[in-house]
Amino acid sequence: MKKRVVIIGPAWPLRGGLASFDERVARQFMAEGYETIIYTFSLQYPGFLFPGTTQYSTEPAPADLDIRVRINSINPINWLTVGREIRHLKADIVLTRFWLPMLGPCLGTLLRIIKKNRHSKLICLVDNIIPHEHRAGDTAFTRYFVKPVDGFVTMSEKVTKDLAAFSSKPVAQTVHPLFDNFGAAVSKEEAREKLGLPVQGKIILFFGFIRKYKGLDLLLQAMQEPAIREAGIKLLIAGEFYEDRKEYDALIDRTGIAPQLLLRTDFISNSEVRYYLSAADFVIQPYRHATQSGVTPLAYHFEKPMLVTDVGGLPELVPDHRVGIVTAPEPAAIARGILELYRLGEAFFLPQLKAEKNRYGWDKLTNAVTTLAETAW
């Protein structure tokens, strides 16, 4: 009989990077011969807690995946029902995604019920054990979640260290795999024409949901530096605001940088991702703080040199002056880093980018999960 894996986490009809990740790792398990089922949320967040326009994708369901839309994150009766359903599947591995303490009661209850089958190994893939934005109850919810877990997989040294405050269970650290499920790159000219961008000229890219910790305001301030203006560099901002945009609009007005910006601040669908990455000269991640970033492996896949700030796990993933530039998280340093990217040029980074990206296969993640499941308590 095939071994069975159940993945608990975001997937279609939810949208975003976590959903794309879970669907891609499911395909890797399937390629390795596992029967793979994803249990995702019928309700992930109550509407009043969700900062974007919608939690749901407009794209068709993936035809190749067994996705069961079952989990209501705020309904304890649902947790009991779904927990029993998964328990009876007797999966060899249950891989649960954890990124937000608010989900701790729901996910922790599911795992306690599943654990009663005395068969499934409960492995957690941890994006953040300490959230980017803190709320009352975070520590208690996280402690409740981690207790039934048999072992943890992390994707940065920072998360591994943070996890030690919550659990002494086995931990396997691996790299964040490449997002290779958005199609192949296209030429810069084709991508810019597709998106209605200037075909000629210098364009850098900020990509992804806009939240305070990602430091877009620092990048906007960097854009007002005289040398950036004189170089004619434009900033393409591609991603939905996950907070009030008023302070960003006020900053743009105050600095007079509107002519330097290309704003695409709606949600970017999966089918459009490759055009945004292909259109840019460089990808800029001006984060205030971070664990790891899904944008980094996306840039690796499309072979785009990056600027990252020296926070969290980002410098681990972007060796300085090899695949990009590492700077301090402050506007003048970010501006100098952008100019250094252009001084060196894309061709300088490409050989090292291509060599480094070979480290980021999805099999490394699944191997970490399966090895941990064989050895965990």
C-alpha positions as CSV (number, residue, x, y, z in Angstrom):
1,M,0.0,0.0,0.0
2,K,1.1,3.6,-0.7
3,K,2.1,5.6,2.3
4,R,-0.2,8.5,3.0
5,V,0.5,12.1,3.8
6,V,-2.1,14.6,5.0
7,I,-1.2,18.3,4.7
8,I,-3.1,20.7,7.0
9,G,-2.8,24.3,5.8
10,P,-3.9,26.9,3.2
11,A,-4.7,25.7,-0.3
12,W,-7.2,26.4,-3.0
13,P,-9.8,28.1,-2.9
14,L,-7.6,30.2,-0.6
15,R,-5.0,32.3,-2.4
16,G,-1.5,33.6,-1.7
17,G,2.0,32.2,-1.1
18,L,1.2,29.7,1.6
19,A,-1.5,28.1,-0.5
20,S,0.9,27.9,-3.5
21,F,3.5,26.4,-1.3
22,D,1.2,23.7,0.2
23,E,0.0,22.7,-3.3
24,R,3.6,22.5,-4.6
25,V,4.8,20.4,-1.7
26,A,1.8,18.1,-2.1
27,R,2.9,17.5,-5.7
28,Q,6.4,16.7,-4.6
29,F,5.0,14.0,-2.1
30,M,2.9,12.6,-5.0
31,A,5.9,12.5,-7.3
32,E,7.7,10.4,-4.6
33,G,4.8,7.9,-4.5
34,Y,2.8,9.1,-1.5
35,E,-1.0,9.3,-1.5
36,T,-1.4,13.0,-0.6
37,I,-4.5,14.8,0.7
38,I,-4.7,18.5,1.7
39,Y,-7.1,19.7,4.3
40,T,-7.6,23.4,4.0
41,F,-9.9,26.0,5.5
42,S,-13.5,26.7,4.7
43,L,-12.9,29.7,6.9
44,Q,-9.3,30.7,7.6
45,Y,-9.8,34.1,9.2
46,P,-13.0,35.9,10.2
47,G,-13.6,38.7,7.7
48,F,-12.9,41.5,10.2
49,L,-9.4,40.1,10.9
50,F,-8.5,39.7,7.2
51,P,-6.6,42.8,5.9
52,G,-7.0,42.2,2.2
53,T,-9.9,42.4,-0.2
54,T,-10.7,38.7,-0.3
55,Q,-9.2,35.5,1.0
56,Y,-10.3,33.5,-2.1
57,S,-8.8,32.7,-5.5
58,T,-10.6,33.4,-8.7
59,E,-8.6,30.7,-10.5
60,P,-9.9,27.1,-11.1
61,A,-9.3,24.3,-8.6
62,P,-6.1,22.3,-9.3
63,A,-7.3,19.2,-11.1
64,D,-4.4,17.0,-9.9
65,L,-4.8,17.6,-6.2
66,D,-7.1,16.1,-3.6
67,I,-8.0,19.2,-1.6
68,R,-10.7,18.9,1.1
69,V,-12.1,22.2,2.1
70,R,-13.2,21.4,5.7
71,I,-11.6,23.4,8.5
72,N,-13.4,26.3,10.2
73,S,-10.8,28.1,12.3
74,I,-13.2,29.5,14.8
75,N,-15.8,26.7,15.2
76,P,-14.8,24.1,17.9
77,I,-17.5,21.7,16.8
78,N,-15.9,21.7,13.4
79,W,-12.5,20.9,14.9
80,L,-13.9,17.8,16.5
81,T,-15.5,16.6,13.3
82,V,-12.6,17.3,11.1
83,G,-10.1,15.9,13.6
84,R,-12.0,12.6,13.8
85,E,-12.1,12.5,9.9
86,I,-8.4,12.9,9.6
87,R,-7.7,10.5,12.5
88,H,-9.6,7.7,10.7
89,L,-7.4,8.2,7.6
90,K,-4.4,6.9,9.6
91,A,-2.0,8.9,7.5
92,D,1.6,8.0,8.0
93,I,2.5,11.7,8.2
94,V,0.4,14.7,9.1
95,L,2.2,17.8,8.0
96,T,0.7,20.9,9.6
97,R,1.6,24.5,8.6
98,F,2.0,27.0,11.5
99,W,2.5,30.7,10.9
100,L,0.0,32.5,13.2
101,P,-0.8,31.9,16.9
102,M,-4.5,32.8,16.4
103,L,-4.8,29.4,14.6
104,G,-3.2,27.6,17.6
105,P,-6.5,26.5,19.3
106,C,-7.9,25.1,16.0
107,L,-4.8,23.3,14.8
108,G,-3.7,22.2,18.3
109,T,-7.1,20.6,18.9
110,L,-7.0,18.8,15.5
111,L,-3.6,17.3,16.3
112,R,-4.7,16.1,19.7
113,I,-7.6,14.2,18.1
114,I,-5.5,12.8,15.2
115,K,-2.8,11.7,17.7
116,K,-5.3,9.2,19.2
117,N,-4.9,6.9,16.2
118,R,-1.5,6.0,17.6
119,H,-0.1,5.8,14.0
120,S,0.3,9.3,12.4
121,K,3.5,11.1,13.0
122,L,2.7,14.8,13.5
123,I,5.2,17.1,11.9
124,C,4.9,20.8,11.8
125,L,6.3,23.1,9.1
126,V,7.0,26.4,11.0
127,D,7.0,29.6,9.1
128,N,7.0,31.8,12.2
129,I,6.7,30.6,15.8
130,I,6.8,34.3,16.9
131,P,4.5,36.4,14.7
132,H,5.4,39.6,12.9
133,E,2.6,41.5,14.6
134,H,2.0,40.7,18.2
135,R,-1.4,40.2,19.8
136,A,-2.7,39.2,23.2
137,G,-2.8,35.4,23.7
138,D,0.0,34.7,21.2
139,T,2.2,32.8,23.6
140,A,-0.6,30.7,25.2
141,F,-2.0,29.8,21.8
142,T,1.4,28.8,20.4
143,R,2.2,26.6,23.5
144,Y,-1.2,24.9,23.1
145,F,-0.4,24.1,19.5
146,V,3.1,22.8,19.8
147,K,2.4,20.3,22.6
148,P,1.1,17.3,20.5
149,V,3.6,17.9,17.7
150,D,6.2,15.1,17.2
151,G,8.8,17.2,15.3
152,F,9.3,20.5,13.5
153,V,10.8,21.6,10.2
154,T,12.0,25.1,9.9
155,M,13.4,27.1,7.0
156,S,15.7,29.6,8.8
157,E,18.1,29.7,11.7
158,K,16.0,32.5,13.4
159,V,12.9,30.3,13.5
160,T,14.9,27.4,14.8
161,K,16.2,29.5,17.7
162,D,12.8,31.0,18.4
163,L,11.3,27.5,18.5
164,A,13.6,26.5,21.3
165,A,11.5,28.7,23.7
166,F,8.4,26.6,23.0
167,S,9.5,23.0,22.5
168,S,12.4,20.6,23.0
169,K,11.0,18.2,20.3
170,P,13.3,17.3,17.3
171,V,13.9,20.0,14.7
172,A,15.1,19.7,11.1
173,Q,16.2,22.9,9.4
174,T,16.1,23.0,5.6
175,V,16.0,25.7,2.9
176,H,12.8,27.3,1.5
177,P,12.4,25.6,-1.8
178,L,12.1,27.5,-5.1
179,F,8.7,28.6,-6.2
180,D,8.9,26.8,-9.6
181,N,5.2,26.4,-10.1
182,F,4.5,29.8,-11.7
183,G,5.7,28.9,-15.1
184,A,8.9,29.8,-17.0
185,A,10.4,33.2,-17.3
186,V,9.8,35.3,-20.4
187,S,11.9,38.0,-21.9
188,K,12.0,41.3,-20.1
189,E,10.6,43.0,-23.2
190,E,7.6,40.6,-23.5
191,A,6.9,40.8,-19.8
192,R,6.9,44.6,-19.8
193,E,4.7,44.8,-22.9
194,K,2.3,42.3,-21.3
195,L,2.0,44.4,-18.1
196,G,1.9,47.8,-19.9
197,L,5.2,48.9,-18.5
198,P,7.9,51.0,-20.2
199,V,9.8,48.5,-22.3
200,Q,13.1,50.5,-21.9
201,G,14.6,51.8,-18.7
202,K,15.5,50.7,-15.2
203,I,12.8,49.0,-13.1
204,I,13.2,47.4,-9.7
205,L,10.4,45.3,-8.1
206,F,8.8,45.2,-4.6
207,F,6.6,42.1,-4.7
208,G,4.0,40.6,-2.3
209,F,1.5,41.7,0.3
210,I,2.3,45.1,1.8
211,R,2.7,44.9,5.5
212,K,4.6,47.2,7.9
213,Y,7.4,44.7,8.6
214,K,8.3,44.4,4.9
215,G,9.6,48.0,4.9
216,L,8.1,49.4,1.8
217,D,8.2,52.8,3.4
218,L,11.9,52.5,3.8
219,L,12.2,51.7,0.0
220,L,9.9,54.7,-0.8
221,Q,12.2,56.9,1.2
222,A,15.2,55.5,-0.6
223,M,13.6,56.4,-4.0
224,Q,13.9,60.1,-3.1
225,E,17.7,59.9,-2.9
226,P,19.1,62.2,-5.5
227,A,21.3,59.5,-7.0
228,I,18.3,57.2,-7.5
229,R,16.3,60.0,-9.2
230,E,19.3,60.9,-11.4
231,A,19.7,57.3,-12.4
232,G,16.1,57.2,-13.7
233,I,15.2,54.1,-11.7
234,K,11.5,53.3,-11.4
235,L,10.0,51.1,-8.6
236,L,7.3,48.6,-9.6
237,I,5.2,47.8,-6.5
238,A,3.2,44.6,-7.2
239,G,1.0,43.4,-4.3
240,E,-2.1,44.1,-2.3
241,F,-2.1,46.4,0.8
242,Y,-2.6,44.4,3.9
243,E,-2.9,47.6,6.0
244,D,-4.1,51.1,5.6
245,R,-2.4,52.6,2.6
246,K,-2.9,56.2,3.7
247,E,0.5,56.6,5.3
248,Y,2.1,55.3,2.1
249,D,0.2,57.7,-0.1
250,A,1.1,60.5,2.2
251,L,4.8,59.5,2.0
252,I,4.6,59.4,-1.8
253,D,3.0,62.9,-1.8
254,R,5.5,64.3,0.7
255,T,8.6,63.1,-1.2
256,G,7.3,63.8,-4.7
257,I,8.3,60.3,-6.0
258,A,5.1,59.5,-7.7
259,P,6.6,59.8,-11.2
260,Q,9.2,57.2,-10.2
261,L,6.6,54.6,-9.2
262,L,4.6,52.0,-11.1
263,L,1.8,50.9,-8.8
264,R,0.0,47.6,-9.3
265,T,-1.5,47.2,-5.8
266,D,-4.2,44.7,-6.5
267,F,-3.7,41.0,-5.7
268,I,-1.3,39.4,-8.3
269,S,-2.8,36.1,-9.6
270,N,-0.6,33.0,-10.0
271,S,-0.9,33.3,-13.8
272,E,0.6,36.9,-13.7
273,V,3.5,36.2,-11.3
274,R,6.0,35.3,-14.0
275,Y,5.5,38.5,-15.9
276,Y,6.2,40.7,-12.9
277,L,9.4,38.8,-12.0
278,S,10.5,38.7,-15.6
279,A,9.9,42.4,-16.1
280,A,12.2,43.6,-13.3
281,D,16.0,44.2,-13.3
282,F,16.2,43.4,-9.6
283,V,14.0,42.3,-6.7
284,I,14.1,44.5,-3.6
285,Q,13.2,43.2,-0.1
286,P,13.7,46.1,2.4
287,Y,12.3,44.2,5.4
288,R,12.4,45.7,8.9
289,H,12.5,42.2,10.4
290,A,12.0,38.7,8.9
291,T,12.3,35.0,9.4
292,Q,12.6,33.8,5.8
293,S,10.8,35.2,2.7
294,G,8.9,33.4,0.0
295,V,9.9,36.2,-2.4
296,T,13.6,35.1,-2.2
297,P,13.0,31.6,-3.7
298,L,10.7,33.2,-6.2
299,A,13.5,35.5,-7.3
300,Y,15.9,32.5,-7.5
301,H,13.6,30.6,-9.8
302,F,13.4,33.6,-12.2
303,E,17.1,34.3,-11.8
304,K,16.7,37.8,-10.5
305,P,19.4,39.3,-8.4
306,M,18.1,40.7,-5.1
307,L,18.7,43.4,-2.5
308,V,17.8,42.2,1.0
309,T,18.2,43.9,4.4
310,D,20.4,42.4,7.1
311,V,17.5,41.0,9.2
312,G,16.3,37.6,10.2
313,G,17.2,34.7,7.9
314,L,17.4,36.9,4.7
315,P,21.3,37.1,4.6
316,E,21.5,33.3,4.9
317,L,19.6,33.0,1.6
318,V,21.2,35.9,-0.3
319,P,25.1,35.8,-0.1
320,D,26.3,39.4,-0.4
321,H,27.9,40.3,-3.7
322,R,27.2,36.8,-5.1
323,V,23.5,36.6,-5.8
324,G,22.6,40.1,-4.6
325,I,23.4,42.9,-2.1
326,V,22.8,42.9,1.7
327,T,22.2,46.3,3.3
328,A,21.1,47.8,6.6
329,P,17.4,48.4,6.9
330,E,17.5,52.1,6.4
331,P,16.7,54.3,3.4
332,A,20.2,55.6,2.5
333,A,21.8,52.2,2.7
334,I,19.0,50.7,0.6
335,A,19.5,53.4,-2.0
336,R,23.3,52.7,-2.1
337,G,22.5,49.0,-2.5
338,I,20.2,49.6,-5.4
339,L,22.9,51.7,-7.1
340,E,25.5,48.9,-6.4
341,L,23.2,46.4,-8.1
342,Y,23.1,48.5,-11.2
343,R,26.8,49.3,-11.1
344,L,27.6,45.6,-11.1
345,G,24.8,44.6,-13.5
346,E,22.6,41.6,-13.8
347,A,25.3,39.6,-15.7
348,F,27.6,39.8,-12.7
349,F,25.2,37.9,-10.5
350,L,23.8,35.3,-12.9
351,P,26.4,32.6,-12.8
352,Q,26.3,32.5,-9.0
353,L,22.5,32.8,-8.9
354,K,22.3,29.7,-11.2
355,A,24.7,27.8,-9.0
356,E,23.1,28.7,-5.7
357,K,19.6,27.9,-6.8
358,N,20.5,24.2,-7.1
359,R,20.3,24.1,-3.3
360,Y,16.6,24.8,-3.3
361,G,14.9,21.6,-4.5
362,W,11.5,20.5,-3.1
363,D,12.9,17.1,-2.4
364,K,15.1,18.6,0.3
365,L,11.9,19.7,2.2
366,T,10.1,16.4,1.8
367,N,13.2,14.5,2.8
368,A,13.5,16.6,5.9
369,V,9.8,15.8,6.7
370,T,10.1,12.1,6.1
371,T,13.4,11.7,7.9
372,L,12.0,13.5,10.9
373,A,8.9,11.4,10.9
374,E,11.0,8.2,11.1
375,T,13.1,9.5,14.0
376,A,10.8,11.8,16.0
377,W,9.4,10.8,19.4
